């Protein structure tokens, strides 16, 4: 026989039933309390039984059935021996299930004493249900609040998020698709997603159609997809591999009226989520939405404090802090570090010829060119005006000279286009290079690189110069 609990959930009288789950220990305490009322509790049959349920039945027609939750899986992590319970005082709903169980529902209470006992049983079950849902919401809230670390972004943020969700919900596939991923992980482009699968075979992208994304945005609630095979708005890579998944939960993350992203939880089993579990998931969705919205705001504020708005490079103030940090690290570990100062040649003339909007475009595109010419661990900043500064950890002056020459050639080869599509010329840069050898402080590094840079300015421009004692000449 199918799960009694699932049959109740799918029956025409489903709304007459209270349904919830509880641990084996809480179920034991419930049966003891029921027996204290003078009622009989049938034992749970084995998992192979044709009728896998226990029943609590009194003369009033109040019926409670219970079975192992393994027969009607919960979206939440289940402990061994957990039970699903359903109870009703509606005689029509109770009679229907009694027929499934092969039993005949007894008549209404014959006297006042039995009626009082029936009322106490109903109150007991309702209290037990409220406590079960309260405990689940408390677990969700504690987990979400423990995760509330606003200093996370990038990989630490998404790793922590996936651990939280997996510990609570155990999906076979956890995937997060952010609307603007670069707000949470710099450099990540639209369409990027974070995935974590319990097994390699489950690492399948789940693509949601724009229609479903709009629906999730409008509903602002958790959506349960019972049958992925029949869900045209959820596309899984490869039909044979996609058939590994049976059901899913989709959690839209919202910041105000804006859709921040969607958390996708895919399961290889068909779940039987209850109203209280969906509400607990809704609590989790709201808590994570608040967290991600606050994180986005904090990250934006931090970036405003240290990033130049035009070039999207670090600003002068943050560069000085980072130079001090890298200089101290190089001294401590006896490592080399190089500093490159770069200045756009005759930038004022370019502005005068083509206008300041074109000049801003040149600054932004040159910054992008410089950033793309160095390693991820290298630090690139807008030093001021048309001047840039680069910190290269574990690089000596000679290697820094090679990097500077690569940048000079790349910039010189770059061509700029006006807003109306016309070619408007090119630019060149001058570079001064030094390293931390015999430098007493970060300021000495800046002084050396500046002297080399302005030596180039006096001797022809569009050159690279390694700092030396004769640079003042």
Kinemage of the C-alpha trace (Angstrom):
@kinemage 1
@onewidth
@group {chain A} dominant
@subgroup {mainchain}
@vectorlist {calphas} color= white
{ca unk a 1} P 0.000 0.000 0.000
{ca unk a 2} L 1.120 3.561 -0.655
{ca unk a 3} L 2.066 5.819 2.198
{ca unk a 4} L -1.063 6.573 4.220
{ca unk a 5} L 0.311 10.016 4.913
{ca unk a 6} L 0.728 10.800 1.221
{ca unk a 7} L -2.744 9.474 0.485
{ca unk a 8} L -4.144 11.818 3.113
{ca unk a 9} L -2.197 14.722 1.593
{ca unk a 10} L -3.687 13.971 -1.828
{ca unk a 11} L -7.235 13.225 -0.708
{ca unk a 12} L -10.257 15.529 -1.267
{ca unk a 13} L -10.487 15.895 2.522
{ca unk a 14} L -6.831 16.916 2.936
{ca unk a 15} L -7.721 20.342 4.353
{ca unk a 16} L -9.533 18.617 7.258
{ca unk a 17} L -6.293 17.075 8.486
{ca unk a 18} L -3.546 18.537 10.659
{ca unk a 19} L -0.190 17.181 9.451
{ca unk a 20} L 3.237 17.478 11.034
{ca unk a 21} L 6.404 15.529 11.906
{ca unk a 22} L 8.160 14.699 15.127
{ca unk a 23} L 11.157 12.816 16.434
{ca unk a 24} L 10.936 9.282 17.796
{ca unk a 25} L 11.338 10.588 21.345
{ca unk a 26} L 8.547 13.131 20.982
{ca unk a 27} L 6.336 10.470 19.426
{ca unk a 28} L 6.994 8.170 22.384
{ca unk a 29} L 5.983 10.914 24.815
{ca unk a 30} L 2.843 11.569 22.792
{ca unk a 31} L 1.757 7.928 22.876
{ca unk a 32} L 2.312 7.829 26.633
{ca unk a 33} L 0.098 10.893 27.056
{ca unk a 34} L -2.576 9.359 24.807
{ca unk a 35} L -2.506 6.099 26.775
{ca unk a 36} L -2.906 8.103 29.965
{ca unk a 37} L -6.259 9.229 28.562
{ca unk a 38} L -7.313 5.586 28.378
{ca unk a 39} L -6.908 5.230 24.599
{ca unk a 40} L -5.198 2.451 22.681
{ca unk a 41} L -2.203 3.142 20.422
{ca unk a 42} L -1.471 0.464 17.847
{ca unk a 43} L 2.216 -0.223 17.229
{ca unk a 44} L 3.885 0.905 14.039
{ca unk a 45} L 4.119 -1.993 11.637
{ca unk a 46} L 7.373 -2.804 9.850
{ca unk a 47} L 8.414 -0.852 6.755
{ca unk a 48} L 7.397 -3.842 4.587
{ca unk a 49} L 3.895 -3.980 5.985
{ca unk a 50} L 0.967 -3.500 3.676
{ca unk a 51} L -0.434 -0.976 6.173
{ca unk a 52} L 2.596 1.005 7.414
{ca unk a 53} L 0.822 3.102 10.015
{ca unk a 54} L -0.098 3.340 13.627
{ca unk a 55} L -3.506 4.610 14.622
{ca unk a 56} L -5.024 6.266 17.652
{ca unk a 57} L -8.776 5.888 17.506
{ca unk a 58} L -11.373 6.812 20.089
{ca unk a 59} L -15.116 6.484 20.230
{ca unk a 60} L -15.620 10.107 19.201
{ca unk a 61} L -14.183 9.667 15.712
{ca unk a 62} L -10.956 11.598 16.391
{ca unk a 63} L -8.333 9.774 14.355
{ca unk a 64} L -4.537 10.110 14.366
{ca unk a 65} L -2.297 8.105 12.057
{ca unk a 66} L 1.487 7.988 12.130
{ca unk a 67} L 4.138 6.383 9.975
{ca unk a 68} L 7.846 6.543 9.371
{ca unk a 69} L 8.814 9.792 7.623
{ca unk a 70} L 10.949 7.737 5.256
{ca unk a 71} L 7.695 6.880 3.472
{ca unk a 72} L 6.837 10.552 2.883
{ca unk a 73} L 10.178 12.401 2.852
{ca unk a 74} L 10.605 15.822 4.390
{ca unk a 75} L 12.681 18.537 2.715
{ca unk a 76} L 14.449 19.014 6.065
{ca unk a 77} L 17.183 16.771 7.422
{ca unk a 78} L 15.511 13.856 9.180
{ca unk a 79} L 16.825 12.004 12.195
{ca unk a 80} L 16.474 8.206 12.386
{ca unk a 81} L 13.042 7.122 13.596
{ca unk a 82} L 11.288 10.371 12.751
{ca unk a 83} L 7.529 10.132 12.229
{ca unk a 84} L 4.893 11.862 10.148
{ca unk a 85} L 1.579 12.384 11.934
{ca unk a 86} L -1.889 13.387 10.762
{ca unk a 87} L -5.019 13.859 12.851
{ca unk a 88} L -8.584 14.994 12.293
{ca unk a 89} L -11.892 15.311 14.100
{ca unk a 90} L -13.847 15.445 10.845
{ca unk a 91} L -15.852 12.238 10.605
{ca unk a 92} L -15.874 12.158 6.820
{ca unk a 93} L -12.095 12.492 6.568
{ca unk a 94} L -11.574 9.988 9.389
{ca unk a 95} L -13.971 7.450 7.851
{ca unk a 96} L -12.132 7.640 4.530
{ca unk a 97} L -8.777 6.752 6.122
{ca unk a 98} L -10.388 4.100 8.334
{ca unk a 99} L -11.559 2.367 5.167
{ca unk a 100} L -7.989 2.468 3.780
{ca unk a 101} L -6.807 0.885 7.006
{ca unk a 102} L -9.508 -1.772 6.831
{ca unk a 103} L -11.155 -0.494 10.003
{ca unk a 104} L -14.613 0.785 10.831
{ca unk a 105} L -14.794 4.152 12.512
{ca unk a 106} L -16.618 3.977 15.822
{ca unk a 107} L -19.723 5.974 16.544
{ca unk a 108} L -19.863 9.357 18.209
{ca unk a 109} L -19.320 9.401 21.993
{ca unk a 110} L -22.179 7.853 23.917
{ca unk a 111} L -21.747 9.923 27.055
{ca unk a 112} L -20.295 13.147 28.418
{ca unk a 113} L -17.190 11.446 29.854
{ca unk a 114} L -16.142 10.115 26.451
{ca unk a 115} L -16.834 13.481 24.849
{ca unk a 116} L -14.526 15.173 27.375
{ca unk a 117} L -11.852 12.587 26.699
{ca unk a 118} L -12.191 13.288 22.978
{ca unk a 119} L -11.783 17.024 23.585
{ca unk a 120} L -8.651 16.442 25.697
{ca unk a 121} L -7.197 14.218 22.977
{ca unk a 122} L -7.784 16.888 20.342
{ca unk a 123} L -6.193 19.573 22.537
{ca unk a 124} L -3.211 17.288 23.209
{ca unk a 125} L -2.630 16.678 19.495
{ca unk a 126} L -2.989 20.376 18.613
{ca unk a 127} L -0.453 21.359 21.297
{ca unk a 128} L 1.908 18.657 20.052
{ca unk a 129} L 1.593 19.975 16.487
{ca unk a 130} L 2.246 23.614 17.492
{ca unk a 131} L 5.314 22.608 19.474
{ca unk a 132} L 6.697 20.605 16.552
{ca unk a 133} L 6.376 23.532 14.135
{ca unk a 134} L 7.764 25.979 16.686
{ca unk a 135} L 10.835 23.803 17.174
{ca unk a 136} L 11.410 23.609 13.414
{ca unk a 137} L 11.188 27.393 13.005
{ca unk a 138} L 13.593 27.849 15.926
{ca unk a 139} L 16.102 25.530 14.241
{ca unk a 140} L 15.823 27.516 11.002
{ca unk a 141} L 16.177 30.877 12.750
{ca unk a 142} L 19.175 29.750 14.820
{ca unk a 143} L 20.921 28.474 11.692
{ca unk a 144} L 20.190 31.642 9.718
{ca unk a 145} L 21.292 33.935 12.550
{ca unk a 146} L 24.503 31.966 13.095
{ca unk a 147} L 25.267 32.574 9.410
{ca unk a 148} L 24.802 36.340 9.739
{ca unk a 149} L 28.397 37.448 8.989
{ca unk a 150} L 28.308 40.679 7.014
{ca unk a 151} L 32.016 40.714 6.177
{ca unk a 152} L 31.752 37.802 3.730
{ca unk a 153} L 31.862 38.092 -0.056
{ca unk a 154} L 33.062 35.982 -2.959
{ca unk a 155} L 33.865 32.326 -2.351
{ca unk a 156} L 33.623 32.481 1.494
{ca unk a 157} L 30.100 33.891 1.189
{ca unk a 158} L 28.780 31.225 -1.188
{ca unk a 159} L 30.607 28.380 0.563
{ca unk a 160} L 29.051 29.376 3.887
{ca unk a 161} L 25.628 29.729 2.286
{ca unk a 162} L 25.787 26.263 0.739
{ca unk a 163} L 26.897 24.688 4.041
{ca unk a 164} L 23.985 26.283 5.880
{ca unk a 165} L 21.389 25.096 3.366
{ca unk a 166} L 22.862 21.613 3.005
{ca unk a 167} L 22.959 21.041 6.764
{ca unk a 168} L 19.271 21.940 7.019
{ca unk a 169} L 17.851 20.516 3.807
{ca unk a 170} L 20.245 17.936 2.295
{ca unk a 171} L 19.514 18.565 -1.402
{ca unk a 172} L 21.337 16.526 -4.021
{ca unk a 173} L 22.087 19.815 -5.812
{ca unk a 174} L 22.385 23.296 -4.330
{ca unk a 175} L 22.641 26.130 -6.863
{ca unk a 176} L 22.554 29.912 -6.438
{ca unk a 177} L 21.949 32.218 -9.387
{ca unk a 178} L 22.423 35.894 -8.541
{ca unk a 179} L 20.865 38.626 -10.696
{ca unk a 180} L 24.063 40.722 -10.464
{ca unk a 181} L 26.747 38.325 -9.206
{ca unk a 182} L 29.500 40.973 -9.309
{ca unk a 183} L 27.749 42.707 -6.383
{ca unk a 184} L 28.719 39.720 -4.231
{ca unk a 185} L 31.785 38.409 -6.062
{ca unk a 186} L 33.789 40.979 -8.081
{ca unk a 187} L 34.497 39.879 -11.623
{ca unk a 188} L 31.621 37.401 -11.904
{ca unk a 189} L 29.452 38.148 -14.938
{ca unk a 190} L 25.700 37.841 -15.430
{ca unk a 191} L 24.648 34.199 -15.808
{ca unk a 192} L 27.296 32.919 -13.393
{ca unk a 193} L 26.005 30.485 -10.750
{ca unk a 194} L 27.420 28.780 -7.673
{ca unk a 195} L 26.834 25.029 -7.489
{ca unk a 196} L 27.483 22.283 -4.965
{ca unk a 197} L 26.341 18.715 -5.622
{ca unk a 198} L 26.340 15.802 -3.171
{ca unk a 199} L 27.752 13.624 -5.973
{ca unk a 200} L 29.491 14.479 -9.239
{ca unk a 201} L 26.641 13.026 -11.295
{ca unk a 202} L 24.251 15.598 -9.786
{ca unk a 203} L 26.299 18.629 -10.929
{ca unk a 204} L 23.773 19.625 -13.590
{ca unk a 205} L 22.893 23.281 -14.233
{ca unk a 206} L 19.213 24.008 -13.594
{ca unk a 207} L 18.135 26.755 -15.998
{ca unk a 208} L 14.953 28.666 -15.188
{ca unk a 209} L 13.035 30.344 -17.984
{ca unk a 210} L 12.549 34.136 -17.764
{ca unk a 211} L 8.817 33.483 -17.264
{ca unk a 212} L 9.450 31.412 -14.135
{ca unk a 213} L 11.940 33.959 -12.814
{ca unk a 214} L 9.346 36.702 -13.213
{ca unk a 215} L 6.773 34.519 -11.447
{ca unk a 216} L 9.111 33.932 -8.508
{ca unk a 217} L 9.813 37.668 -8.331
{ca unk a 218} L 6.094 38.503 -8.248
{ca unk a 219} L 5.098 35.774 -5.783
{ca unk a 220} L 7.941 36.528 -3.351
{ca unk a 221} L 7.508 33.074 -1.851
{ca unk a 222} L 9.050 29.619 -1.855
{ca unk a 223} L 7.914 27.495 -4.806
{ca unk a 224} L 7.794 23.686 -4.623
{ca unk a 225} L 8.148 21.801 -7.921
{ca unk a 226} L 6.759 18.337 -7.295
{ca unk a 227} L 7.614 16.781 -10.659
{ca unk a 228} L 10.609 18.240 -12.488
{ca unk a 229} L 9.969 16.029 -15.505
{ca unk a 230} L 6.645 17.831 -16.016
{ca unk a 231} L 8.010 21.343 -15.344
{ca unk a 232} L 8.655 23.034 -18.727
{ca unk a 233} L 10.114 26.158 -17.088
{ca unk a 234} L 12.983 24.244 -15.430
{ca unk a 235} L 15.513 22.976 -17.948
{ca unk a 236} L 18.162 20.451 -16.921
{ca unk a 237} L 21.284 19.785 -18.986
{ca unk a 238} L 20.819 16.455 -20.787
{ca unk a 239} L 17.488 14.638 -20.544
{ca unk a 240} L 18.994 11.373 -19.267
{ca unk a 241} L 21.054 13.101 -16.599
{ca unk a 242} L 18.210 15.465 -15.790
{ca unk a 243} L 15.967 12.513 -14.959
{ca unk a 244} L 18.096 11.973 -11.847
{ca unk a 245} L 16.056 14.719 -10.166
{ca unk a 246} L 12.442 14.319 -9.083
{ca unk a 247} L 11.496 17.484 -7.185
{ca unk a 248} L 12.824 20.912 -6.275
{ca unk a 249} L 12.382 24.010 -4.141
{ca unk a 250} L 13.013 27.468 -5.576
{ca unk a 251} L 13.681 30.314 -3.113
{ca unk a 252} L 13.629 33.858 -4.567
{ca unk a 253} L 15.974 36.203 -2.674
{ca unk a 254} L 14.657 39.767 -2.663
{ca unk a 255} L 16.068 43.084 -1.511
{ca unk a 256} L 13.115 45.429 -1.324
{ca unk a 257} L 11.398 45.117 -4.700
{ca unk a 258} L 14.553 43.858 -6.458
{ca unk a 259} L 15.232 40.189 -7.190
{ca unk a 260} L 18.729 39.535 -5.795
{ca unk a 261} L 18.853 35.938 -6.968
{ca unk a 262} L 17.298 32.474 -6.729
{ca unk a 263} L 18.372 29.515 -4.596
{ca unk a 264} L 17.610 26.192 -6.301
{ca unk a 265} L 17.374 22.983 -4.266
{ca unk a 266} L 17.049 19.826 -6.357
{ca unk a 267} L 16.243 16.384 -4.946
{ca unk a 268} L 16.571 12.903 -6.396
{ca unk a 269} L 13.465 11.852 -4.435
{ca unk a 270} L 9.864 13.019 -4.456
{ca unk a 271} L 9.262 15.012 -1.305
{ca unk a 272} L 6.098 15.401 0.713
{ca unk a 273} L 6.422 18.948 2.104
{ca unk a 274} L 3.901 20.031 4.734
{ca unk a 275} L 2.469 23.495 5.162
{ca unk a 276} L 4.562 24.077 8.293
{ca unk a 277} L 7.735 23.017 6.493
{ca unk a 278} L 7.004 25.377 3.617
{ca unk a 279} L 6.471 28.159 6.175
{ca unk a 280} L 9.795 27.289 7.808
{ca unk a 281} L 11.424 27.486 4.375
{ca unk a 282} L 9.728 30.844 3.930
{ca unk a 283} L 11.325 31.998 7.205
{ca unk a 284} L 14.701 30.844 5.857
{ca unk a 285} L 14.079 32.624 2.534
{ca unk a 286} L 13.246 35.910 4.261
{ca unk a 287} L 16.235 35.699 6.618
{ca unk a 288} L 18.664 34.956 3.775
{ca unk a 289} L 17.129 37.731 1.665
{ca unk a 290} L 17.701 40.228 4.462
{ca unk a 291} L 21.235 38.957 4.947
{ca unk a 292} L 22.151 39.158 1.247
{ca unk a 293} L 20.612 42.621 0.917
{ca unk a 294} L 22.625 43.895 3.910
{ca unk a 295} L 25.755 42.199 2.583
{ca unk a 296} L 25.261 43.833 -0.818
{ca unk a 297} L 24.895 47.256 0.816
{ca unk a 298} L 27.965 46.778 3.010
{ca unk a 299} L 30.093 45.513 0.112
{ca unk a 300} L 28.971 48.489 -1.981
{ca unk a 301} L 29.889 50.921 0.803
{ca unk a 302} L 33.260 49.253 1.330
{ca unk a 303} L 33.997 49.431 -2.376
{ca unk a 304} L 32.968 53.091 -2.506
{ca unk a 305} L 35.500 53.760 0.248
{ca unk a 306} L 38.355 52.049 -1.572
{ca unk a 307} L 37.449 51.909 -5.291
{ca unk a 308} L 37.654 54.708 -7.855
{ca unk a 309} L 34.247 55.130 -9.451
{ca unk a 310} L 35.435 55.907 -12.987
{ca unk a 311} L 38.087 53.218 -13.490
{ca unk a 312} L 36.832 50.613 -10.993
{ca unk a 313} L 40.393 50.364 -9.696
{ca unk a 314} L 41.411 50.862 -6.078
{ca unk a 315} L 41.753 54.502 -5.092
{ca unk a 316} L 44.797 56.415 -3.835
{ca unk a 317} L 43.961 56.069 -0.158
{ca unk a 318} L 43.525 52.313 -0.314
{ca unk a 319} L 46.662 52.010 -2.444
{ca unk a 320} L 48.727 53.631 0.324
{ca unk a 321} L 47.305 51.211 2.891
{ca unk a 322} L 47.976 48.228 0.643
{ca unk a 323} L 51.507 49.398 -0.178
{ca unk a 324} L 52.305 49.578 3.518
{ca unk a 325} L 50.869 46.089 4.083
{ca unk a 326} L 52.760 44.522 1.171
{ca unk a 327} L 55.995 46.288 2.105
{ca unk a 328} L 55.805 44.952 5.682
{ca unk a 329} L 55.007 41.447 4.422
{ca unk a 330} L 57.976 41.528 2.027
{ca unk a 331} L 60.314 42.626 4.828
{ca unk a 332} L 58.994 40.005 7.236
{ca unk a 333} L 59.392 37.121 4.785
{ca unk a 334} L 62.438 38.550 2.983
{ca unk a 335} L 60.617 38.645 -0.347
{ca unk a 336} L 60.868 41.030 -3.284
{ca unk a 337} L 58.081 43.358 -4.335
{ca unk a 338} L 57.996 45.754 -7.270
{ca unk a 339} L 56.210 49.060 -7.696
{ca unk a 340} L 55.278 50.515 -11.104
{ca unk a 341} L 54.052 54.066 -11.575
{ca unk a 342} L 52.307 54.741 -14.933
{ca unk a 343} L 51.269 58.092 -16.434
{ca unk a 344} L 49.304 58.698 -19.638
{ca unk a 345} L 51.347 60.924 -21.958
{ca unk a 346} L 49.888 64.338 -22.850
{ca unk a 347} L 46.481 63.453 -21.453
{ca unk a 348} L 45.527 67.130 -21.238
{ca unk a 349} L 46.059 67.453 -24.983
{ca unk a 350} L 43.836 64.432 -25.583
{ca unk a 351} L 41.092 65.988 -23.441
{ca unk a 352} L 41.418 69.317 -25.278
{ca unk a 353} L 41.160 67.585 -28.655
{ca unk a 354} L 38.401 65.065 -28.072
{ca unk a 355} L 36.608 66.349 -24.972
{ca unk a 356} L 36.396 65.227 -21.366
{ca unk a 357} L 33.859 62.454 -22.023
{ca unk a 358} L 36.290 60.853 -24.452
{ca unk a 359} L 39.038 61.390 -21.863
{ca unk a 360} L 37.002 59.561 -19.223
{ca unk a 361} L 36.488 56.674 -21.623
{ca unk a 362} L 40.238 56.521 -22.241
{ca unk a 363} L 40.924 56.408 -18.494
{ca unk a 364} L 38.400 53.611 -17.947
{ca unk a 365} L 39.586 51.509 -20.893
{ca unk a 366} L 43.262 52.029 -20.066
{ca unk a 367} L 42.570 50.930 -16.496
{ca unk a 368} L 40.924 47.784 -17.856
{ca unk a 369} L 43.923 47.144 -20.130
{ca unk a 370} L 46.390 47.492 -17.258
{ca unk a 371} L 44.301 45.238 -14.990
{ca unk a 372} L 44.141 42.604 -17.713
{ca unk a 373} L 47.928 42.686 -18.210
{ca unk a 374} L 48.885 41.545 -14.712
{ca unk a 375} L 48.172 38.668 -12.314
{ca unk a 376} L 45.121 38.381 -10.078
{ca unk a 377} L 47.333 38.828 -7.011
{ca unk a 378} L 48.783 42.104 -8.319
{ca unk a 379} L 47.299 45.315 -6.967
{ca unk a 380} L 46.274 48.033 -9.445
{ca unk a 381} L 45.143 51.508 -8.349
{ca unk a 382} L 44.319 54.869 -9.819
{ca unk a 383} L 46.950 57.012 -8.134
{ca unk a 384} L 45.402 60.288 -9.249
{ca unk a 385} L 44.305 62.038 -12.442
{ca unk a 386} L 45.790 60.083 -15.335
{ca unk a 387} L 48.343 58.231 -13.174
{ca unk a 388} L 48.203 54.574 -12.111
{ca unk a 389} L 50.169 52.537 -9.572
{ca unk a 390} L 50.846 48.796 -9.508
{ca unk a 391} L 52.105 46.651 -6.611
{ca unk a 392} L 53.598 43.324 -7.722
{ca unk a 393} L 54.197 40.937 -4.776
{ca unk a 394} L 57.228 38.600 -5.012
{ca unk a 395} L 58.523 40.379 -8.155
{ca unk a 396} L 61.900 42.081 -8.383
{ca unk a 397} L 62.773 45.222 -10.349
{ca unk a 398} L 63.968 43.424 -13.491
{ca unk a 399} L 60.780 41.345 -13.718
{ca unk a 400} L 58.764 44.472 -12.972
{ca unk a 401} L 60.478 46.156 -15.925
{ca unk a 402} L 59.246 43.340 -18.194
{ca unk a 403} L 55.674 43.758 -16.911
{ca unk a 404} L 55.828 47.538 -17.433
{ca unk a 405} L 57.063 47.117 -21.005
{ca unk a 406} L 54.247 44.656 -21.726
{ca unk a 407} L 51.723 47.213 -20.457
{ca unk a 408} L 53.328 50.037 -22.471
{ca unk a 409} L 53.135 48.059 -25.730
{ca unk a 410} L 49.548 46.906 -25.074
{ca unk a 411} L 48.339 50.445 -24.374
{ca unk a 412} L 50.135 51.829 -27.425
{ca unk a 413} L 48.425 49.238 -29.636
{ca unk a 414} L 44.989 50.093 -28.276
{ca unk a 415} L 42.630 52.146 -30.427
{ca unk a 416} L 39.774 54.245 -29.057
{ca unk a 417} L 36.395 54.805 -30.670
{ca unk a 418} L 34.049 57.736 -30.129
{ca unk a 419} L 30.396 57.391 -29.158
{ca unk a 420} L 29.368 57.707 -32.816
{ca unk a 421} L 31.759 54.906 -33.818
{ca unk a 422} L 34.620 56.969 -35.260
{ca unk a 423} L 38.263 56.141 -34.616
{ca unk a 424} L 39.706 58.911 -32.434
{ca unk a 425} L 43.316 57.917 -32.041
{ca unk a 426} L 45.505 56.217 -29.471
{ca unk a 427} L 47.578 57.075 -26.420
{ca unk a 428} L 50.937 56.165 -24.947
{ca unk a 429} L 52.136 55.788 -21.357
{ca unk a 430} L 55.378 56.342 -19.457
{ca unk a 431} L 56.414 53.973 -16.660
{ca unk a 432} L 58.776 54.138 -13.701
{ca unk a 433} L 59.778 50.878 -11.974
{ca unk a 434} L 61.505 50.035 -8.703
{ca unk a 435} L 61.523 47.345 -6.025
{ca unk a 436} L 61.980 47.132 -2.258
{ca unk a 437} L 65.732 46.451 -2.329
{ca unk a 438} L 67.422 48.739 0.227
{ca unk a 439} L 64.184 50.688 0.684
{ca unk a 440} L 63.635 51.928 4.222
{ca unk a 441} L 59.909 52.601 3.836
{ca unk a 442} L 56.988 52.513 1.367
{ca unk a 443} L 57.472 56.235 0.768
{ca unk a 444} L 60.971 55.529 -0.553
{ca unk a 445} L 59.463 53.168 -3.127
{ca unk a 446} L 57.036 55.834 -4.339
{ca unk a 447} L 59.826 58.430 -4.498
{ca unk a 448} L 62.067 56.134 -6.563
{ca unk a 449} L 59.325 55.121 -9.026
{ca unk a 450} L 58.232 58.758 -9.396
{ca unk a 451} L 61.803 59.884 -10.184
{ca unk a 452} L 62.117 57.187 -12.864
{ca unk a 453} L 58.708 58.122 -14.307
{ca unk a 454} L 59.501 61.807 -14.598
{ca unk a 455} L 62.923 61.064 -16.072
{ca unk a 456} L 60.977 59.365 -18.911
{ca unk a 457} L 58.711 62.415 -19.203
{ca unk a 458} L 61.787 64.616 -19.703
{ca unk a 459} L 63.425 62.267 -22.182
{ca unk a 460} L 60.813 61.486 -24.817
{ca unk a 461} L 57.855 59.706 -23.115
{ca unk a 462} L 56.369 56.335 -24.179
{ca unk a 463} L 59.265 54.620 -22.394
{ca unk a 464} L 59.876 52.371 -19.401
{ca unk a 465} L 62.581 53.290 -16.872
{ca unk a 466} L 64.108 51.359 -13.978
{ca unk a 467} L 64.814 53.662 -11.021
{ca unk a 468} L 68.451 54.684 -10.537
{ca unk a 469} L 70.479 57.323 -8.726
{ca unk a 470} L 70.796 59.418 -11.909
{ca unk a 471} L 67.052 59.876 -12.395
{ca unk a 472} L 67.168 63.395 -10.991
{ca unk a 473} L 69.441 64.511 -13.821
